[in-house]
Amino acid sequence: MNGSIQNRDNFLDNIAANLKRSRRTSGVVKPQWKHAPQHEVYRNYSPDQLKKELENHCERIHTRYVETSSQHLPAALEEAVANYGNGLVCTWNDPRFSEYGLNPLMEKWETNRNLHVWNSVKGDENITLAEQANVGITFSDLTLAESGTVVLFSSAAKGRAVSLLPATYIAIIPQSSIVPRMTQAAEMIHEKVERGETIASCINFITGPSNSADIEMNLVVGVHGPIQATYIVVNDR
């Protein structure tokens, strides 16, 4: 779907007028900053070092960390769902579930009527079932080691409700998706835009289970979304 920009020129003209200068339409270049500490965080870290930083941070964000291979992923995922009490599982319609050998497990859940795969044709029924689900499962498209954040690119087949509405949440994290921090994720998204690629209209940054410290700065984990979260890192993908 192609979008359009409304009232951009009026908006920018108004800003220039309030700055008491004419609007600059050419010769604007990105500044070269003298200091850029955001690029120094975990600089030159190996994939295994980044994975270790992610594991360390999971303890701070109250998230269970599991590491496995692609061969043992089905067993690790089944165990993680069992730890949350089984029940209805909600997932994206994502080809990676097949690529990672999870079809037999999903067929098992489906046989037991414990699986809903996001289907855009079903509209709001997806949201209703996500609300009723005990476990939401997605893949992480990018993963930030510094903060323990999974980045999810939504689409028609990958509704954001899957990671938001179920009582618990499991993220499957390919080790290759782990980057140092937000800096690298923003750069990768920017490069997609520069290449003219279609990017998700909604990009979610999720750091562990829901929590809030709104009341007297006392942290409460498990508030407005999944009350528990597990990250399963697949160390050979």
FENDA-V590170 format. One record per pair of residues at least 24 apart in sequence whose C-alpha atoms are under 6 Angstrom apart, sorted by the first residue. I is the first residue (numbers start at 1). J is the second residue. Records with the same first field share a line. If there is no record, write none. Layout:
I->J + J
//
This chain:
42->180
50->145
53->145
54->145 + 148
57->148
58->148
61->208
63->208 + 229 + 230
64->230
65->230 + 231
66->232
67->232 + 233
68->234
69->234 + 235 + 236
70->234
74->102
87->134
88->114 + 115 + 133 + 134
89->114 + 115 + 133 + 135 + 136
90->115 + 116 + 117 + 136
91->117 + 136 + 137
92->117 + 118 + 158
93->117 + 118 + 157
120->156
130->162 + 165 + 166
131->165 + 166
133->166
134->166 + 167
135->166 + 168 + 169
136->162 + 163 + 166 + 169
137->169 + 170 + 171
138->171
139->171 + 172
140->173
142->177
143->177 + 178
144->178 + 179 + 180 + 181
145->180 + 181
146->180 + 181
148->207
149->206 + 207
150->205 + 206
151->204 + 205
152->203 + 204
153->200 + 203
154->200 + 202
164->225
165->225
166->226
167->226 + 227
168->226 + 227 + 228 + 229
169->226 + 229
170->229 + 230 + 231
171->231
172->232
173->232 + 233 + 234
174->233 + 234 + 237
175->234 + 235 + 237
//
